Amino acid sequence: MLNLEFMGCLGLLKMAKKRELIKSVGEVIKEMKNESFYVDEGLITALLESVGEK
């Protein structure tokens, strides 16, 4: 097949932070939530902890 890897929004944010393309995952998530993006708060907390923002 195409050998494509799939990643969700949170995975992309984590990668962007790791590559220093964004300064704050939390700020981006806040902006996304203002535009009606929904994700479980537990996932947000885990992500922020994994990137050193909590």
C-alpha positions in Angstrom: 0.0 0.0 0.0 1.1 3.6 0.6 2.8 3.0 3.9 1.4 6.2 5.4 1.5 7.0 9.1 -1.4 8.7 10.7 -1.3 11.2 13.5 -4.0 13.3 15.2 -4.1 16.9 16.1 -2.5 16.4 19.5 0.3 14.3 18.0 1.0 17.1 15.5 1.1 19.7 18.3 3.6 17.5 20.3 5.8 17.1 17.2 5.7 20.9 16.5 6.7 21.7 20.0 9.6 19.1 19.9 10.8 20.7 16.6 10.5 24.2 18.1 7.9 25.2 15.5 5.6 26.4 18.3 6.4 27.8 21.7 3.3 26.6 23.6 1.1 23.6 23.0 -1.3 24.9 25.7 -1.8 28.3 23.9 -2.5 26.5 20.6 -5.0 24.2 22.2 -6.7 27.2 23.9 -7.0 28.9 20.5 -8.4 25.6 19.0 -11.0 25.3 21.8 -12.1 28.9 21.1 -12.9 27.6 17.6 -15.0 24.7 18.9 -12.3 22.1 19.0 -13.1 19.5 21.7 -10.7 17.1 23.3 -10.9 15.4 26.7 -9.2 17.4 29.5 -7.3 14.3 30.7 -5.7 14.0 27.2 -4.8 17.7 27.3 -3.2 17.4 30.8 -1.2 14.3 29.7 0.0 16.1 26.6 1.0 19.2 28.4 2.9 17.1 31.0 4.7 15.2 28.2 6.0 18.4 26.6 6.9 20.0 30.0 4.2 22.6 30.2 2.5 21.3 33.4 
